[in-house]
Amino acid sequence: MTVELSRDTILLSGACPAGEAEALLRLLCADPGAAVDWRGCEEAHAAVIQVLLAARPRLLGPPGGAFLRERIAPLLDR
């Protein structure tokens, strides 16, 4: 599993496929104040990115993957 809860932080790791978007959304709805640690995330499907863009959680990192770091992280910093 690439999306998991560790205490009050949601961890994203490896390549997060589309199917993990629902798990991410469920965790964020259950705890809207939870931080998302995406330092171990190398890739993320557009569905996962859409959840992050909609929920705007506090992010820990920069993300592990270059595309996420260069293209997606700036969108989430706005």
PDB file as gemmi writes it, atoms N, CA and C in Angstrom:
CRYST1    1.000    1.000    1.000  90.00  90.00  90.00 P 1                      
ATOM      1  N   MET A   1       0.853  -1.187   0.000  1.00  0.00           N  
ATOM      2  CA  MET A   1       0.000   0.000   0.000  1.00  0.00           C  
ATOM      3  C   MET A   1       0.892   1.240   0.000  1.00  0.00           C  
ATOM      4  N   THR A   2       0.550   2.201  -0.826  1.00  0.00           N  
ATOM      5  CA  THR A   2       1.378   3.398  -0.937  1.00  0.00           C  
ATOM      6  C   THR A   2       0.837   4.571  -0.142  1.00  0.00           C  
ATOM      7  N   VAL A   3      -0.364   4.421   0.393  1.00  0.00           N  
ATOM      8  CA  VAL A   3      -0.964   5.451   1.253  1.00  0.00           C  
ATOM      9  C   VAL A   3      -1.297   4.783   2.574  1.00  0.00           C  
ATOM     10  N   GLU A   4      -0.714   5.290   3.655  1.00  0.00           N  
ATOM     11  CA  GLU A   4      -1.000   4.697   4.960  1.00  0.00           C  
ATOM     12  C   GLU A   4      -0.927   5.758   6.049  1.00  0.00           C  
ATOM     13  N   LEU A   5      -1.619   5.479   7.138  1.00  0.00           N  
ATOM     14  CA  LEU A   5      -1.652   6.393   8.279  1.00  0.00           C  
ATOM     15  C   LEU A   5      -0.625   5.946   9.302  1.00  0.00           C  
ATOM     16  N   SER A   6       0.193   6.886   9.748  1.00  0.00           N  
ATOM     17  CA  SER A   6       1.173   6.631  10.796  1.00  0.00           C  
ATOM     18  C   SER A   6       1.003   7.720  11.838  1.00  0.00           C  
ATOM     19  N   ARG A   7       0.351   7.373  12.927  1.00  0.00           N  
ATOM     20  CA  ARG A   7      -0.029   8.334  13.974  1.00  0.00           C  
ATOM     21  C   ARG A   7      -0.924   9.409  13.383  1.00  0.00           C  
ATOM     22  N   ASP A   8      -0.492  10.659  13.336  1.00  0.00           N  
ATOM     23  CA  ASP A   8      -1.332  11.728  12.783  1.00  0.00           C  
ATOM     24  C   ASP A   8      -0.814  12.211  11.433  1.00  0.00           C  
ATOM     25  N   THR A   9      -0.025  11.377  10.767  1.00  0.00           N  
ATOM     26  CA  THR A   9       0.544  11.726   9.474  1.00  0.00           C  
ATOM     27  C   THR A   9       0.177  10.664   8.450  1.00  0.00           C  
ATOM     28  N   ILE A  10      -0.210  11.117   7.267  1.00  0.00           N  
ATOM     29  CA  ILE A  10      -0.501  10.221   6.160  1.00  0.00           C  
ATOM     30  C   ILE A  10       0.759  10.127   5.315  1.00  0.00           C  
ATOM     31  N   LEU A  11       1.241   8.911   5.122  1.00  0.00           N  
ATOM     32  CA  LEU A  11       2.467   8.699   4.368  1.00  0.00           C  
ATOM     33  C   LEU A  11       2.142   8.286   2.938  1.00  0.00           C  
ATOM     34  N   LEU A  12       2.765   8.949   1.977  1.00  0.00           N  
ATOM     35  CA  LEU A  12       2.691   8.553   0.573  1.00  0.00           C  
ATOM     36  C   LEU A  12       4.066   8.023   0.200  1.00  0.00           C  
ATOM     37  N   SER A  13       4.115   6.834  -0.401  1.00  0.00           N  
ATOM     38  CA  SER A  13       5.412   6.260  -0.733  1.00  0.00           C  
ATOM     39  C   SER A  13       5.377   5.579  -2.090  1.00  0.00           C  
ATOM     40  N   GLY A  14       6.530   5.568  -2.744  1.00  0.00           N  
ATOM     41  CA  GLY A  14       6.656   4.903  -4.034  1.00  0.00           C  
ATOM     42  C   GLY A  14       5.814   5.556  -5.102  1.00  0.00           C  
ATOM     43  N   ALA A  15       5.189   4.726  -5.926  1.00  0.00           N  
ATOM     44  CA  ALA A  15       4.306   5.198  -6.994  1.00  0.00           C  
ATOM     45  C   ALA A  15       2.871   5.020  -6.526  1.00  0.00           C  
ATOM     46  N   CYS A  16       2.162   6.101  -6.313  1.00  0.00           N  
ATOM     47  CA  CYS A  16       0.789   6.064  -5.799  1.00  0.00           C  
ATOM     48  C   CYS A  16      -0.187   5.956  -6.977  1.00  0.00           C  
ATOM     49  N   PRO A  17      -0.818   4.797  -7.167  1.00  0.00           N  
ATOM     50  CA  PRO A  17      -1.736   4.609  -8.290  1.00  0.00           C  
ATOM     51  C   PRO A  17      -3.102   5.240  -8.037  1.00  0.00           C  
ATOM     52  N   ALA A  18      -3.929   5.256  -9.069  1.00  0.00           N  
ATOM     53  CA  ALA A  18      -5.253   5.872  -8.992  1.00  0.00           C  
ATOM     54  C   ALA A  18      -6.092   5.295  -7.862  1.00  0.00           C  
ATOM     55  N   GLY A  19      -5.979   4.006  -7.639  1.00  0.00           N  
ATOM     56  CA  GLY A  19      -6.779   3.359  -6.601  1.00  0.00           C  
ATOM     57  C   GLY A  19      -6.504   3.864  -5.195  1.00  0.00           C  
ATOM     58  N   GLU A  20      -5.363   4.491  -4.997  1.00  0.00           N  
ATOM     59  CA  GLU A  20      -5.012   5.010  -3.670  1.00  0.00           C  
ATOM     60  C   GLU A  20      -5.648   6.369  -3.389  1.00  0.00           C  
ATOM     61  N   ALA A  21      -6.204   7.011  -4.411  1.00  0.00           N  
ATOM     62  CA  ALA A  21      -6.839   8.324  -4.212  1.00  0.00           C  
ATOM     63  C   ALA A  21      -7.992   8.222  -3.223  1.00  0.00           C  
ATOM     64  N   GLU A  22      -8.769   7.161  -3.331  1.00  0.00           N  
ATOM     65  CA  GLU A  22      -9.898   6.983  -2.417  1.00  0.00           C  
ATOM     66  C   GLU A  22      -9.420   6.805  -0.980  1.00  0.00           C  
ATOM     67  N   ALA A  23      -8.378   6.023  -0.788  1.00  0.00           N  
ATOM     68  CA  ALA A  23      -7.832   5.824   0.562  1.00  0.00           C  
ATOM     69  C   ALA A  23      -7.308   7.138   1.125  1.00  0.00           C  
ATOM     70  N   LEU A  24      -6.632   7.914   0.293  1.00  0.00           N  
ATOM     71  CA  LEU A  24      -6.118   9.215   0.729  1.00  0.00           C  
ATOM     72  C   LEU A  24      -7.265  10.139   1.118  1.00  0.00           C  
ATOM     73  N   LEU A  25      -8.290  10.197   0.288  1.00  0.00           N  
ATOM     74  CA  LEU A  25      -9.440  11.050   0.588  1.00  0.00           C  
ATOM     75  C   LEU A  25     -10.127  10.615   1.882  1.00  0.00           C  
ATOM     76  N   ARG A  26     -10.281   9.316   2.065  1.00  0.00           N  
ATOM     77  CA  ARG A  26     -10.915   8.795   3.282  1.00  0.00           C  
ATOM     78  C   ARG A  26     -10.126   9.206   4.529  1.00  0.00           C  
ATOM     79  N   LEU A  27      -8.801   9.080   4.467  1.00  0.00           N  
ATOM     80  CA  LEU A  27      -7.965   9.456   5.613  1.00  0.00           C  
ATOM     81  C   LEU A  27      -8.029  10.955   5.881  1.00  0.00           C  
ATOM     82  N   LEU A  28      -8.028  11.756   4.827  1.00  0.00           N  
ATOM     83  CA  LEU A  28      -8.090  13.214   5.010  1.00  0.00           C  
ATOM     84  C   LEU A  28      -9.451  13.655   5.545  1.00  0.00           C  
ATOM     85  N   CYS A  29     -10.515  12.983   5.125  1.00  0.00           N  
ATOM     86  CA  CYS A  29     -11.846  13.316   5.648  1.00  0.00           C  
ATOM     87  C   CYS A  29     -11.973  12.926   7.121  1.00  0.00           C  
ATOM     88  N   ALA A  30     -11.360  11.819   7.487  1.00  0.00           N  
ATOM     89  CA  ALA A  30     -11.424  11.356   8.874  1.00  0.00           C  
ATOM     90  C   ALA A  30     -10.618  12.258   9.797  1.00  0.00           C  
ATOM     91  N   ASP A  31      -9.551  12.848   9.278  1.00  0.00           N  
ATOM     92  CA  ASP A  31      -8.699  13.727  10.081  1.00  0.00           C  
ATOM     93  C   ASP A  31      -8.218  14.882   9.212  1.00  0.00           C  
ATOM     94  N   PRO A  32      -9.043  15.929   9.053  1.00  0.00           N  
ATOM     95  CA  PRO A  32      -8.693  17.044   8.169  1.00  0.00           C  
ATOM     96  C   PRO A  32      -7.399  17.760   8.560  1.00  0.00           C  
ATOM     97  N   GLY A  33      -6.971  17.631   9.790  1.00  0.00           N  
ATOM     98  CA  GLY A  33      -5.741  18.291  10.230  1.00  0.00           C  
ATOM     99  C   GLY A  33      -4.492  17.456  10.031  1.00  0.00           C  
ATOM    100  N   ALA A  34      -4.642  16.256   9.504  1.00  0.00           N  
ATOM    101  CA  ALA A  34      -3.489  15.378   9.319  1.00  0.00           C  
ATOM    102  C   ALA A  34      -2.534  15.943   8.268  1.00  0.00           C  
ATOM    103  N   ALA A  35      -1.265  15.805   8.541  1.00  0.00           N  
ATOM    104  CA  ALA A  35      -0.247  16.202   7.563  1.00  0.00           C  
ATOM    105  C   ALA A  35      -0.033  15.042   6.603  1.00  0.00           C  
ATOM    106  N   VAL A  36       0.405  15.370   5.397  1.00  0.00           N  
ATOM    107  CA  VAL A  36       0.741  14.360   4.394  1.00  0.00           C  
ATOM    108  C   VAL A  36       2.243  14.429   4.151  1.00  0.00           C  
ATOM    109  N   ASP A  37       2.905  13.331   4.440  1.00  0.00           N  
ATOM    110  CA  ASP A  37       4.349  13.237   4.217  1.00  0.00           C  
ATOM    111  C   ASP A  37       4.561  12.573   2.863  1.00  0.00           C  
ATOM    112  N   TRP A  38       4.999  13.344   1.892  1.00  0.00           N  
ATOM    113  CA  TRP A  38       5.187  12.788   0.555  1.00  0.00           C  
ATOM    114  C   TRP A  38       6.652  12.754   0.147  1.00  0.00           C  
ATOM    115  N   ARG A  39       7.533  12.786   1.127  1.00  0.00           N  
ATOM    116  CA  ARG A  39       8.968  12.721   0.836  1.00  0.00           C  
ATOM    117  C   ARG A  39       9.363  11.408   0.173  1.00  0.00           C  
ATOM    118  N   GLY A  40       8.627  10.344   0.429  1.00  0.00           N  
ATOM    119  CA  GLY A  40       8.922   9.053  -0.178  1.00  0.00           C  
ATOM    120  C   GLY A  40       8.131   8.780  -1.448  1.00  0.00           C  
ATOM    121  N   CYS A  41       7.348   9.750  -1.884  1.00  0.00           N  
ATOM    122  CA  CYS A  41       6.501   9.568  -3.068  1.00  0.00           C  
ATOM    123  C   CYS A  41       7.286   9.906  -4.332  1.00  0.00           C  
ATOM    124  N   GLU A  42       7.476   8.906  -5.182  1.00  0.00           N  
ATOM    125  CA  GLU A  42       8.212   9.098  -6.433  1.00  0.00           C  
ATOM    126  C   GLU A  42       7.290   9.500  -7.581  1.00  0.00           C  
ATOM    127  N   GLU A  43       6.089   8.961  -7.591  1.00  0.00           N  
ATOM    128  CA  GLU A  43       5.101   9.241  -8.636  1.00  0.00           C  
ATOM    129  C   GLU A  43       3.720   9.227  -8.002  1.00  0.00           C  
ATOM    130  N   ALA A  44       2.794   9.965  -8.621  1.00  0.00           N  
ATOM    131  CA  ALA A  44       1.409   9.941  -8.142  1.00  0.00           C  
ATOM    132  C   ALA A  44       0.477  10.090  -9.337  1.00  0.00           C  
ATOM    133  N   HIS A  45      -0.529   9.248  -9.372  1.00  0.00           N  
ATOM    134  CA  HIS A  45      -1.543   9.335 -10.419  1.00  0.00           C  
ATOM    135  C   HIS A  45      -2.275  10.662 -10.288  1.00  0.00           C  
ATOM    136  N   ALA A  46      -2.826  11.144 -11.388  1.00  0.00           N  
ATOM    137  CA  ALA A  46      -3.557  12.418 -11.377  1.00  0.00           C  
ATOM    138  C   ALA A  46      -4.675  12.423 -10.343  1.00  0.00           C  
ATOM    139  N   ALA A  47      -5.297  11.283 -10.084  1.00  0.00           N  
ATOM    140  CA  ALA A  47      -6.374  11.220  -9.089  1.00  0.00           C  
ATOM    141  C   ALA A  47      -5.851  11.537  -7.690  1.00  0.00           C  
ATOM    142  N   VAL A  48      -4.675  11.053  -7.371  1.00  0.00           N  
ATOM    143  CA  VAL A  48      -4.053  11.339  -6.072  1.00  0.00           C  
ATOM    144  C   VAL A  48      -3.704  12.820  -5.984  1.00  0.00           C  
ATOM    145  N   ILE A  49      -3.166  13.362  -7.058  1.00  0.00           N  
ATOM    146  CA  ILE A  49      -2.821  14.793  -7.097  1.00  0.00           C  
ATOM    147  C   ILE A  49      -4.076  15.647  -6.953  1.00  0.00           C  
ATOM    148  N   GLN A  50      -5.171  15.232  -7.583  1.00  0.00           N  
ATOM    149  CA  GLN A  50      -6.424  15.982  -7.467  1.00  0.00           C  
ATOM    150  C   GLN A  50      -6.917  16.020  -6.027  1.00  0.00           C  
ATOM    151  N   VAL A  51      -6.784  14.921  -5.303  1.00  0.00           N  
ATOM    152  CA  VAL A  51      -7.183  14.909  -3.887  1.00  0.00           C  
ATOM    153  C   VAL A  51      -6.327  15.901  -3.108  1.00  0.00           C  
ATOM    154  N   LEU A  52      -5.031  15.907  -3.371  1.00  0.00           N  
ATOM    155  CA  LEU A  52      -4.151  16.861  -2.679  1.00  0.00           C  
ATOM    156  C   LEU A  52      -4.512  18.297  -3.024  1.00  0.00           C  
ATOM    157  N   LEU A  53      -4.807  18.555  -4.293  1.00  0.00           N  
ATOM    158  CA  LEU A  53      -5.173  19.916  -4.702  1.00  0.00           C  
ATOM    159  C   LEU A  53      -6.493  20.359  -4.080  1.00  0.00           C  
ATOM    160  N   ALA A  54      -7.438  19.448  -3.948  1.00  0.00           N  
ATOM    161  CA  ALA A  54      -8.742  19.793  -3.384  1.00  0.00           C  
ATOM    162  C   ALA A  54      -8.687  19.935  -1.869  1.00  0.00           C  
ATOM    163  N   ALA A  55      -7.978  19.038  -1.210  1.00  0.00           N  
ATOM    164  CA  ALA A  55      -7.958  19.031   0.254  1.00  0.00           C  
ATOM    165  C   ALA A  55      -6.960  20.022   0.845  1.00  0.00           C  
ATOM    166  N   ARG A  56      -5.896  20.320   0.113  1.00  0.00           N  
ATOM    167  CA  ARG A  56      -4.853  21.245   0.580  1.00  0.00           C  
ATOM    168  C   ARG A  56      -4.334  20.913   1.978  1.00  0.00           C  
ATOM    169  N   PRO A  57      -3.902  19.657   2.184  1.00  0.00           N  
ATOM    170  CA  PRO A  57      -3.366  19.320   3.505  1.00  0.00           C  
ATOM    171  C   PRO A  57      -1.993  19.954   3.710  1.00  0.00           C  
ATOM    172  N   ARG A  58      -1.550  19.976   4.950  1.00  0.00           N  
ATOM    173  CA  ARG A  58      -0.178  20.415   5.236  1.00  0.00           C  
ATOM    174  C   ARG A  58       0.742  19.319   4.734  1.00  0.00           C  
ATOM    175  N   LEU A  59       1.688  19.694   3.875  1.00  0.00           N  
ATOM    176  CA  LEU A  59       2.588  18.722   3.263  1.00  0.00           C  
ATOM    177  C   LEU A  59       3.952  18.753   3.919  1.00  0.00           C  
ATOM    178  N   LEU A  60       4.503  17.574   4.146  1.00  0.00           N  
ATOM    179  CA  LEU A  60       5.854  17.445   4.674  1.00  0.00           C  
ATOM    180  C   LEU A  60       6.744  16.978   3.535  1.00  0.00           C  
ATOM    181  N   GLY A  61       7.791  17.695   3.307  1.00  0.00           N  
ATOM    182  CA  GLY A  61       8.696  17.271   2.261  1.00  0.00           C  
ATOM    183  C   GLY A  61       9.089  18.414   1.384  1.00  0.00           C  
ATOM    184  N   PRO A  62       9.940  18.129   0.462  1.00  0.00           N  
ATOM    185  CA  PRO A  62       9.497  18.071  -0.913  1.00  0.00           C  
ATOM    186  C   PRO A  62       9.273  16.603  -1.274  1.00  0.00           C  
ATOM    187  N   PRO A  63       8.474  16.344  -2.324  1.00  0.00           N  
ATOM    188  CA  PRO A  63       8.238  14.965  -2.733  1.00  0.00           C  
ATOM    189  C   PRO A  63       9.500  14.339  -3.305  1.00  0.00           C  
ATOM    190  N   GLY A  64       9.523  13.015  -3.326  1.00  0.00           N  
ATOM    191  CA  GLY A  64      10.698  12.297  -3.803  1.00  0.00           C  
ATOM    192  C   GLY A  64      10.917  12.388  -5.298  1.00  0.00           C  
ATOM    193  N   GLY A  65       9.844  12.416  -6.074  1.00  0.00           N  
ATOM    194  CA  GLY A  65       9.964  12.418  -7.526  1.00  0.00           C  
ATOM    195  C   GLY A  65      10.203  13.798  -8.099  1.00  0.00           C  
ATOM    196  N   ALA A  66      11.026  13.854  -9.141  1.00  0.00           N  
ATOM    197  CA  ALA A  66      11.380  15.138  -9.766  1.00  0.00           C  
ATOM    198  C   ALA A  66      10.153  15.844 -10.354  1.00  0.00           C  
ATOM    199  N   PHE A  67       9.268  15.104 -11.045  1.00  0.00           N  
ATOM    200  CA  PHE A  67       8.087  15.736 -11.637  1.00  0.00           C  
ATOM    201  C   PHE A  67       7.202  16.332 -10.550  1.00  0.00           C  
ATOM    202  N   LEU A  68       6.979  15.589  -9.484  1.00  0.00           N  
ATOM    203  CA  LEU A  68       6.158  16.103  -8.383  1.00  0.00           C  
ATOM    204  C   LEU A  68       6.804  17.326  -7.752  1.00  0.00           C  
ATOM    205  N   ARG A  69       8.101  17.262  -7.582  1.00  0.00           N  
ATOM    206  CA  ARG A  69       8.836  18.364  -6.950  1.00  0.00           C  
ATOM    207  C   ARG A  69       8.815  19.617  -7.823  1.00  0.00           C  
ATOM    208  N   GLU A  70       9.014  19.450  -9.127  1.00  0.00           N  
ATOM    209  CA  GLU A  70       9.141  20.592 -10.028  1.00  0.00           C  
ATOM    210  C   GLU A  70       7.807  21.131 -10.523  1.00  0.00           C  
ATOM    211  N   ARG A  71       6.819  20.259 -10.732  1.00  0.00           N  
ATOM    212  CA  ARG A  71       5.559  20.675 -11.365  1.00  0.00           C  
ATOM    213  C   ARG A  71       4.363  20.729 -10.433  1.00  0.00           C  
ATOM    214  N   ILE A  72       4.284  19.808  -9.492  1.00  0.00           N  
ATOM    215  CA  ILE A  72       3.099  19.716  -8.639  1.00  0.00           C  
ATOM    216  C   ILE A  72       3.254  20.471  -7.332  1.00  0.00           C  
ATOM    217  N   ALA A  73       4.392  20.354  -6.695  1.00  0.00           N  
ATOM    218  CA  ALA A  73       4.611  21.041  -5.419  1.00  0.00           C  
ATOM    219  C   ALA A  73       4.356  22.539  -5.513  1.00  0.00           C  
ATOM    220  N   PRO A  74       4.811  23.225  -6.581  1.00  0.00           N  
ATOM    221  CA  PRO A  74       4.511  24.663  -6.663  1.00  0.00           C  
ATOM    222  C   PRO A  74       3.009  24.966  -6.708  1.00  0.00           C  
ATOM    223  N   LEU A  75       2.227  24.084  -7.295  1.00  0.00           N  
ATOM    224  CA  LEU A  75       0.772  24.291  -7.330  1.00  0.00           C  
ATOM    225  C   LEU A  75       0.169  24.179  -5.932  1.00  0.00           C  
ATOM    226  N   LEU A  76       0.725  23.304  -5.128  1.00  0.00           N  
ATOM    227  CA  LEU A  76       0.217  23.107  -3.780  1.00  0.00           C  
ATOM    228  C   LEU A  76       0.726  24.148  -2.802  1.00  0.00           C  
ATOM    229  N   ASP A  77       1.753  24.888  -3.174  1.00  0.00           N  
ATOM    230  CA  ASP A  77       2.279  25.947  -2.319  1.00  0.00           C  
ATOM    231  C   ASP A  77       1.491  27.238  -2.431  1.00  0.00           C  
ATOM    232  N   ARG A  78       0.611  27.326  -3.413  1.00  0.00           N  
ATOM    233  CA  ARG A  78      -0.162  28.561  -3.645  1.00  0.00           C  
ATOM    234  C   ARG A  78      -1.217  28.750  -2.603  1.00  0.00           C  
TER     235      ARG A  78                                                      
END                                                                             
